[in-house]
């Protein structure tokens, strides 16, 4: 696996809580108070090596992300499979609820979508191996550590995966600015997948054709579209609202 650095107090704390493999923890020299003390305590309980370093070293490892005096070295993110995502729903006694991303290349957007998905009870996020952001330290930071609690599957072919999801009873709703049907006028309950396109490009033609329903989010301002993470949040929580209303 590739080495990866996770920067920031909350992402590192979530990483520690997840009990995933952490190779080493780096903390800023002299920065031994507040939540850093808690982080160091958990690390020592787990027998993780803690090293104090200068700010220049942390800045280098964080690669522009705000590290807040702590960086963890991990052996890379372990992706799940689509079957594992569906099994998670089954184990919870819930209907599958997934998010499918078609070409979301901005790591901040990916992190924000994962964070919303985790908060909303989504069982998993599915991304393509090509032309997509991957899970890295920026995603960790943007998700506030939610990647450690969310199953993320990386697939070779999104269209083929959509066929597999549909064969297993999921109804797929694609966000499309040109769709005639508004998301608020669309029933989104049961076993579902929310499909979100890439920044600026939206859904690709093949992915759009595979969606069971295309829905739009009304735009009343001068900007014609929301970014991917905003659109995902609106549709995810509309589905949550509807499902709660039917309980």
Secondary structure, 3 states (H helix, E strand, C coil): CCCEEEECHHHHHHHHHHCCCEEEEEEECCCCCCHHHHHHHHHHHCCCCEEEECHHHHHHHHCCCCCCCEEEEECCCCCECHHHHHHHHHHHCCCCEEEEEECCCCHHHHHHHHHHHHHHCCCEEEEECCCCCCCCHHHHHHCCCHHHHCEEEEECCHHHHHHHHHHCCCEEEEECCCCCCEHHHCCCCCCEEEEEEECCCECCHHHHHHCCEEEECCCCCCCCCCCHHHHHHHHHHHHHHHHHHCC
